[in-house]
Amino acid sequence: MNRKSRFAAAAAITASLALSAPATSGMARAAELSVAVSGVNSGKGRVYVALHRAADGVKFPDSKGHVAGAWRMARKGGFSVIFTGLEPGRYAVNGFHDNNGNGDLDTNLLGIPTEGYGFGNGATGLFGPAGFEPSSIDVKEAATIRLPIGYPDSTGTPDREGNR
């Protein structure tokens, strides 16, 4: 999958997950994950956050591994999103700042994002989204993961220096 396709898929998945709720079943759930979003550069638009679990044969951030999603009105700096009622396990997060409010992670002609985006733990990918493992955390009862949002500079490279 080329860079443009990967970023477009990540954006579409995150946007579609933003209104979904955690999957439910008859099993008892006790885990909670707090996602500490940071680096948001303005109060315009929305920030979308997606939560994923690993699935056999599914490459993160494919929607087949999604568990839940949420969005918040953008707030300069950051905020937290809390996912409750989770089965204990390993979860990865990704998100983006939809600055113009169109529900998509906008990209340029080369498929490089023009709006802020990020992956759990500040993970980065090479010519595409970060992988599941570097973007994830083990959740047993309660855990917190960082989701720094970086914004592309003129070369299309996200600037995350202020988020470390």
C-alpha positions, 0 to 999 in steps of 0.5 A: 500500500502506498503512502497516500493510501495508508494515510487516507485509510488511517484518516477514513478509519479514524473518522468513521470510528469517532462515533462508534461505541465500544463493542459489547459482549456478555463478558465482564470488563474491568479495564480503562484506558486514558488517552492523553492528547497533547500538542493540539495547535488551535481550538478550531475543529475536532480531534478524533481518537481511535482505539484498536486491538490487534487482529490476525491478518489485519494491519494497524490501523485497519478498521477490522481491529477497531474497538472504539472511537471518540471525538472532542472539540479541539482545545489548544494544548490538549485534553484526555479521552477515557475509554472504559469497560475494556477487556484487559489486553493490548490496545493501540491508538491513533488520532488526528486534528480535523482543523477545518471540520470536514471529518477527514484527515486532509492530505496533499497531492502526494498523500501527505497529511496537511492536518495534525495527526499522531499515534500512541506513544508518539510512534512514527512510521516510515512512509506511512502510519506507525505500527501497532506495537509501538503505538500500543500499551498493555491495559490490565485495570487502568492505564494511560497512553500519550497521543501527541499530535504533530503537524506537518511542516513545509516538507510534510514531516510532522513536527513533534519536538514540542510533544516529547 
